[in-house]
């Protein structure tokens, strides 16, 4: 029997509760640091985090509050389509990102932050944090939930909808951000998605909750 066949035949190891809790804490802390870096550099990302950042830049309202508010309507869809367990995990994760992003802004202070560095490192941190959350069956709500719901209800591909929403957010940012910041935001979004595309692949990680 080869090593590959042994891996296939062996039972899948499930995550323990404390492992899920630690992973959610770690993932949300990492995402929050990336968000604070983006906020300091006045950059944008995709999904509801990007929408919350855009509203912060446009209105002056804190990210943590906007992020909590924009996710509220999506919990109903999550309960109906993805179940209570996923919804509770998502609510917990969104609440922690809101809390940690507020606290991290007080814990960490940047005397100087190069915008190119911020785009790459901030995007990498958010990608890493999302990867930790995804591997423990947890998301950050919002557009992801809507995309899954519409795919099941009307056949619209979730990935296409996600891309369309992200492009709409970037288009709206044209009226709020300087062109250089907008281009760096596209670079950062590429870093986030490459981080997930390279590392979040079937067969590379088999732990389940």
C-alpha positions in Angstrom: 0.0 0.0 0.0 1.4 3.4 -1.0 1.5 6.5 1.2 -1.2 8.1 -1.0 -3.6 5.1 -0.6 -3.0 5.2 3.2 -3.9 8.8 3.2 -7.1 8.2 1.3 -8.1 5.1 3.4 -7.4 6.7 6.8 -10.4 8.4 8.6 -10.7 12.1 8.5 -9.7 13.7 11.7 -12.3 16.1 13.1 -11.5 19.4 14.8 -12.1 19.6 18.5 -14.1 22.5 20.0 -11.1 24.2 21.5 -9.3 23.9 18.2 -12.1 25.7 16.5 -12.2 28.4 19.1 -8.5 29.0 19.0 -8.6 29.0 15.2 -11.4 31.6 15.1 -9.6 33.8 17.6 -6.3 33.5 15.6 -8.0 34.1 12.2 -10.0 37.1 13.3 -6.9 38.7 15.0 -4.9 38.3 11.8 -7.7 39.7 9.6 -8.2 42.6 12.0 -4.5 43.5 11.7 -4.7 43.5 7.9 -7.8 45.7 8.1 -6.1 48.2 10.4 -3.1 48.4 8.0 -5.5 49.0 5.1 -7.4 51.6 7.0 -4.2 53.4 7.9 -3.0 53.4 4.3 -6.6 54.2 3.0 -6.8 51.1 0.9 -9.8 48.9 0.0 -10.5 45.2 -0.1 -13.5 43.2 -1.4 -16.7 41.8 0.1 -18.4 43.3 3.2 -15.0 44.3 4.7 -14.3 46.4 1.6 -17.8 47.9 1.7 -17.3 48.8 5.4 -14.0 50.4 4.7 -15.5 52.3 1.8 -18.3 53.6 4.0 -15.7 54.5 6.7 -13.8 56.6 4.2 -17.0 58.2 2.8 -18.7 59.0 6.1 -16.1 59.0 8.8 -17.9 56.2 10.7 -15.6 53.6 12.3 -14.9 50.4 10.4 -15.9 48.2 13.3 -19.4 49.7 13.4 -19.9 49.7 9.7 -18.7 46.1 9.4 -21.2 44.9 12.1 -24.1 46.8 10.4 -23.5 45.7 6.8 -23.5 42.1 7.8 -26.8 42.1 9.8 -29.1 41.4 6.8 -27.1 38.4 5.7 -27.6 36.4 8.8 -31.2 35.6 7.9 -30.0 34.1 4.6 -27.3 32.2 6.5 -29.8 30.6 8.9 -32.2 29.6 6.1 -29.5 28.2 3.7 -26.5 27.3 5.8 -27.9 26.4 9.2 -27.6 27.7 12.7 -24.1 26.4 13.4 -22.5 28.1 10.4 -24.5 31.3 11.2 -23.3 31.3 14.8 -19.7 30.8 13.8 -20.0 33.6 11.2 -21.7 36.0 13.7 -18.9 35.2 16.3 -16.2 35.8 13.7 -17.7 39.0 12.4 -18.2 40.3 16.0 -14.5 39.5 16.8 -13.2 41.2 13.7 -15.3 44.3 14.6 -13.9 44.2 18.2 -10.3 43.4 17.3 -10.1 46.0 14.6 -11.2 48.6 17.1 -8.7 47.4 19.7 -5.8 46.8 17.3 -6.0 50.4 16.2 -5.2 51.3 19.9 -2.7 48.5 20.3 -0.7 49.2 17.2 0.5 52.6 16.0 2.3 53.3 12.7 4.7 56.2 12.5 5.2 55.5 8.8 3.5 53.0 6.5 4.5 52.6 2.8 1.3 52.1 0.8 2.8 49.4 -1.5 4.0 47.5 1.6 0.6 48.0 3.2 -1.2 46.6 0.1 0.9 43.5 0.0 1.3 42.7 3.7 -2.2 43.8 4.6 -3.6 41.7 1.8 -1.4 38.7 2.8 -2.6 39.0 6.5 -6.2 39.1 5.5 -5.7 36.1 3.2 -4.0 34.1 5.9 -6.7 35.0 8.4 -9.4 34.0 6.0 -7.6 30.7 5.3 -7.6 29.8 9.0 -11.3 30.6 9.2 -12.2 28.7 6.1 -10.4 25.6 7.3 -12.6 25.6 10.4 -15.8 26.1 8.5 -16.2 29.7 9.4 -16.7 32.8 7.2 -17.0 36.5 7.5 -20.5 36.7 6.3 -22.0 39.2 3.9 -21.5 38.7 0.2 -20.3 35.1 0.6 -23.7 34.2 2.1 -25.6 36.1 -0.6 -23.6 34.4 -3.3 -24.2 30.9 -2.0 -27.9 31.7 -1.6 -28.4 33.0 -5.2 -26.4 30.1 -6.6 -28.8 27.7 -5.0 -31.9 29.6 -5.8 -31.3 30.9 -9.3 -28.2 29.1 -10.5 -26.0 32.3 -10.6 -22.4 31.2 -10.0 -21.3 32.3 -6.6 -17.8 33.2 -7.8 -19.2 35.4 -10.6 -21.5 37.3 -8.2 -18.6 37.7 -5.7 -16.4 39.1 -8.5 -19.2 41.5 -9.7 -19.8 42.8 -6.2 -16.1 43.4 -5.6 -15.8 45.2 -8.9 -18.8 47.4 -8.0 -17.2 48.3 -4.7 -13.9 49.2 -6.5 -15.9 51.2 -9.0 -17.6 53.1 -6.2 -14.2 53.7 -4.6 -13.2 55.7 -7.7 -15.2 58.6 -6.3 -13.7 58.3 -2.8 -10.1 57.1 -3.2 -7.2 58.7 -5.1 -6.3 56.7 -8.3 -3.0 55.4 -6.8 -4.8 54.0 -3.7 -7.4 52.4 -5.9 -4.7 50.6 -8.0 -2.9 49.4 -4.8 -6.3 48.1 -3.6 -6.5 46.0 -6.7 -3.0 44.7 -6.0 -4.0 43.9 -2.4 -7.2 42.1 -3.6 -5.0 40.0 -5.9 -2.8 39.0 -3.0 -5.8 38.0 -0.8 -7.2 35.8 -3.6 -3.9 34.3 -4.6 -3.3 33.3 -0.9 -6.6 31.5 -0.8 -6.4 30.0 -4.3 -2.9 28.5 -3.7 -3.6 27.2 -0.1 -7.3 26.5 0.1 -7.5 23.5 -2.2 -9.3 20.1 -1.9 -7.0 17.4 -0.6 -4.5 19.7 1.0 -6.3 19.9 4.3 -8.8 17.3 5.5 -9.6 18.3 9.0 -13.3 18.9 9.5 -15.6 20.2 12.3 
